[in-house]
């Protein structure tokens, strides 16, 4: 029967925790992008029901964009391009 030291057990546990943490971080990053896509879809659907003559302009200019990246960290945002900005500004 093999014998294990406390140090070996702790090293193995530390590796498992690091691997799990990396996996969770990767899943969280995927979910952040998914959340931005879902928000975009929700806004687009609301525009379909609420807007009339400006609907096409609004939906054509509604985007999901990567607005910042640092290494493998990315910030996603739902944006409205400049041609339709005035619709949000209420002008």
C-alpha positions in Angstrom: 0.0 0.0 0.0 1.4 3.3 -1.0 2.0 5.9 1.7 1.3 9.6 1.1 2.7 12.5 3.1 0.6 15.4 4.1 2.8 17.6 1.9 2.0 15.5 -1.2 -1.7 15.5 -0.4 -1.7 19.3 0.0 0.2 19.7 -3.3 -2.3 17.5 -5.0 -5.2 19.4 -3.5 -3.7 22.8 -4.4 -3.3 21.6 -8.0 -7.0 20.5 -8.1 -8.1 23.8 -6.7 -6.0 25.8 -9.3 -7.4 23.7 -12.1 -11.0 24.1 -10.9 -10.4 27.9 -10.4 -9.1 28.2 -14.0 -12.1 26.2 -15.3 -14.5 28.4 -13.3 -12.8 31.6 -14.6 -13.1 30.4 -18.2 -16.8 29.6 -17.7 -17.4 33.0 -16.1 -15.8 34.7 -19.1 -17.9 32.8 -21.5 -21.0 33.6 -19.5 -20.2 37.4 -19.5 -20.2 37.4 -23.3 -23.4 35.3 -23.3 -25.0 37.8 -20.9 -24.2 40.7 -23.3 -25.7 38.8 -26.2 -28.8 38.1 -24.2 -29.1 41.7 -23.2 -28.7 42.7 -26.9 -31.5 40.3 -27.8 -33.8 41.6 -25.1 -33.2 45.2 -26.2 -33.8 44.3 -29.8 -37.1 42.6 -28.9 -38.2 45.6 -26.9 -37.3 47.9 -29.9 -39.5 45.7 -32.1 -42.5 46.1 -29.9 -42.0 49.8 -28.9 -40.6 51.6 -31.9 -42.3 52.3 -35.1 -40.8 54.5 -37.8 -37.3 54.5 -36.1 -37.3 50.7 -35.5 -35.0 49.8 -38.4 -32.5 52.5 -37.7 -32.3 51.5 -34.0 -32.0 47.8 -34.6 -29.5 48.2 -37.5 -27.2 50.2 -35.1 -27.6 48.1 -32.0 -24.5 46.0 -31.5 -22.6 43.8 -29.0 -19.0 45.0 -28.9 -15.8 44.1 -27.2 -15.0 47.5 -25.7 -11.8 46.6 -23.8 -9.4 43.8 -23.7 -6.4 43.3 -21.4 -4.7 39.9 -21.9 -7.5 37.4 -21.9 -9.9 39.7 -19.9 -12.5 41.2 -22.1 -15.3 43.7 -21.4 -18.4 43.3 -23.6 -21.1 46.0 -24.0 -24.3 46.5 -25.8 -23.8 49.7 -27.9 -25.8 51.9 -30.1 -23.9 53.3 -33.1 -23.7 57.0 -33.7 -26.4 57.3 -36.4 -29.0 56.2 -33.9 -27.6 57.7 -30.8 -30.1 60.6 -30.9 -32.9 58.0 -30.4 -31.5 57.2 -26.9 -30.9 60.9 -26.2 -34.5 61.7 -26.8 -33.9 64.3 -29.5 
